[in-house]
């Protein structure tokens, strides 16, 4: 049960330092990051060095798709090309940033590890010392406009973002 708790982010330990299940958590992060767009190959190699080597079979649909031609805007054998964005107003005028529900947050810290700009920080420690500290949005304007990478990685569903449609007018796509 401890392995499953660690894999699904429900571990009660305050930190992973010295934990024998640390590779399990690294494997969970690797699997989550692969499901998301814009997966970093360097990040995968760093995580793979910590995680145990487990071969993952491709689903039947994924095997069928490998024989098809890539859609427009995508190079064969690579992820879809990212379209470059340019903001039309200063970043401080755009209220696009995540909010964390402290009742749902389990303090796993996956969002802090994933977020490259450094939006999330650990909040105040639990006064009883039983639970891990919850995460807070410490630097909201470091969040990239229209980025949604932190939402699917949150195992407890504590992170929410404003509706994307309201902010499309602030961004211009460059080709």
C-alpha positions as CSV (number, residue, x, y, z in Angstrom):
1,X,0.0,0.0,0.0
2,X,2.9,2.4,0.7
3,X,4.1,2.1,-2.9
4,X,0.6,2.9,-4.2
5,X,0.3,5.9,-1.9
6,X,3.7,7.2,-3.1
7,X,2.8,6.6,-6.7
8,X,-0.5,8.5,-6.5
9,X,0.8,11.4,-4.4
10,X,-0.9,10.4,-1.1
11,X,2.2,9.7,0.9
12,X,2.1,11.2,4.4
13,X,5.9,11.7,4.7
14,X,7.1,15.3,4.9
15,X,9.8,14.7,2.3
16,X,11.2,12.0,0.0
17,X,14.8,12.3,1.4
18,X,16.0,8.8,2.4
19,X,12.7,7.2,1.3
20,X,13.1,3.8,-0.4
21,X,10.1,4.6,-2.7
22,X,11.7,7.7,-4.2
23,X,12.1,6.0,-7.6
24,X,8.4,5.3,-7.6
25,X,7.6,9.0,-7.3
26,X,10.2,9.8,-10.0
27,X,8.5,7.2,-12.3
28,X,5.1,8.9,-11.6
29,X,6.5,12.3,-12.6
30,X,8.0,10.8,-15.7
31,X,4.8,9.2,-16.8
32,X,2.8,12.4,-16.2
33,X,5.2,14.6,-18.0
34,X,5.1,12.3,-21.1
35,X,1.4,12.7,-21.3
36,X,1.7,16.4,-21.4
37,X,2.5,18.5,-24.5
38,X,6.0,20.0,-24.8
39,X,7.8,17.1,-23.0
40,X,11.4,17.9,-22.4
41,X,13.9,15.2,-23.5
42,X,16.5,16.5,-21.1
43,X,14.0,16.3,-18.2
44,X,13.2,12.7,-19.2
45,X,16.8,11.6,-19.2
46,X,17.3,13.1,-15.8
47,X,14.2,11.5,-14.4
48,X,15.0,8.2,-16.1
49,X,18.4,8.0,-14.3
50,X,16.5,8.0,-11.0
51,X,13.6,5.8,-12.0
52,X,13.7,2.0,-12.5
53,X,13.8,0.9,-16.1
54,X,10.3,-0.5,-16.8
55,X,9.3,-1.1,-20.5
56,X,5.9,0.4,-21.2
57,X,3.9,-1.3,-24.0
58,X,2.2,1.0,-26.6
59,X,-1.6,0.8,-26.7
60,X,-3.1,-0.6,-29.9
61,X,-4.2,2.8,-31.2
62,X,-0.8,4.3,-30.7
63,X,0.8,1.5,-32.7
64,X,-1.7,2.1,-35.5
65,X,-0.9,5.8,-35.5
66,X,2.8,5.3,-36.0
67,X,2.1,4.1,-39.6
68,X,0.1,7.3,-40.5
69,X,1.5,10.5,-41.9
70,X,2.0,13.3,-39.4
71,X,-0.5,16.1,-39.3
72,X,0.4,19.5,-40.7
73,X,2.8,21.5,-38.4
74,X,4.3,18.4,-37.0
75,X,7.7,16.8,-38.0
76,X,7.6,13.0,-38.3
77,X,8.7,11.3,-35.1
78,X,8.6,14.5,-33.0
79,X,6.0,16.3,-30.9
80,X,3.9,19.0,-32.4
81,X,5.8,22.2,-33.1
82,X,5.0,24.9,-30.5
83,X,3.7,28.1,-31.9
84,X,5.5,31.2,-30.5
85,X,3.4,33.6,-28.6
86,X,3.7,37.3,-28.1
87,X,1.8,39.3,-25.5
88,X,-0.1,42.3,-26.7
89,X,-0.2,44.1,-23.3
90,X,2.3,44.0,-20.3
91,X,2.2,40.8,-18.3
92,X,1.1,42.6,-15.1
93,X,-2.1,43.6,-16.8
94,X,-3.1,40.0,-17.6
95,X,-4.7,38.2,-14.6
96,X,-3.8,34.7,-15.8
97,X,-2.4,32.7,-13.0
98,X,-3.3,29.5,-11.1
99,X,-5.2,29.3,-7.8
100,X,-4.7,26.5,-5.3
101,X,-7.6,25.2,-3.1
102,X,-5.8,24.5,0.2
103,X,-8.4,22.0,1.3
104,X,-7.6,19.8,-1.7
105,X,-3.8,20.3,-1.8
106,X,-1.9,17.4,-0.4
107,X,1.5,19.1,-0.5
108,X,3.1,16.7,-2.9
109,X,5.1,19.5,-4.7
110,X,4.7,18.1,-8.2
111,X,3.5,21.5,-9.5
112,X,6.6,23.2,-8.0
113,X,8.9,20.7,-9.7
114,X,7.2,21.0,-13.0
115,X,6.8,24.8,-13.2
116,X,9.9,26.2,-14.7
117,X,9.1,29.9,-14.1
118,X,8.8,29.2,-10.4
119,X,5.2,30.2,-9.7
120,X,4.7,27.8,-6.7
121,X,6.3,27.8,-3.3
122,X,5.8,25.8,-0.1
123,X,3.4,27.5,2.3
124,X,3.6,27.7,6.1
125,X,4.3,24.4,7.8
126,X,1.5,22.5,9.5
127,X,1.4,23.6,13.2
128,X,0.8,20.0,14.3
129,X,3.7,18.8,12.1
130,X,1.5,15.9,10.8
131,X,0.9,17.0,7.2
132,X,3.2,18.3,4.6
133,X,3.1,22.1,4.0
134,X,0.5,23.1,1.3
135,X,1.7,24.9,-1.8
136,X,0.8,28.5,-2.5
137,X,1.0,30.7,-5.6
138,X,4.0,32.9,-4.5
139,X,4.8,34.5,-7.9
140,X,1.6,34.7,-9.9
141,X,2.9,37.0,-12.7
142,X,5.7,34.6,-13.5
143,X,3.1,32.2,-14.9
144,X,3.1,32.0,-18.7
145,X,-0.1,33.2,-20.2
146,X,-2.3,30.3,-21.5
147,X,0.1,27.7,-20.0
148,X,-1.9,24.8,-18.4
149,X,0.8,22.3,-17.6
150,X,0.3,22.4,-13.8
151,X,-3.4,21.4,-13.9
152,X,-3.0,17.8,-15.2
153,X,0.0,17.0,-13.0
154,X,-1.9,17.9,-9.7
155,X,-3.0,14.5,-8.4
156,X,-5.5,16.1,-6.0
157,X,-7.1,18.5,-8.4
158,X,-6.3,21.5,-6.3
159,X,-5.1,23.8,-9.1
160,X,-7.5,25.7,-11.2
161,X,-7.0,28.3,-13.9
162,X,-9.3,31.0,-15.4
163,X,-11.2,30.2,-18.6
164,X,-8.8,30.2,-21.5
165,X,-11.2,31.9,-23.9
166,X,-11.1,35.1,-21.9
167,X,-7.3,35.5,-22.4
168,X,-6.9,34.6,-26.1
169,X,-7.2,38.3,-27.0
170,X,-4.1,39.1,-25.0
171,X,-1.9,36.8,-27.1
172,X,-0.7,37.0,-30.7
173,X,0.6,33.9,-32.4
174,X,3.7,34.2,-34.5
175,X,4.6,31.8,-37.3
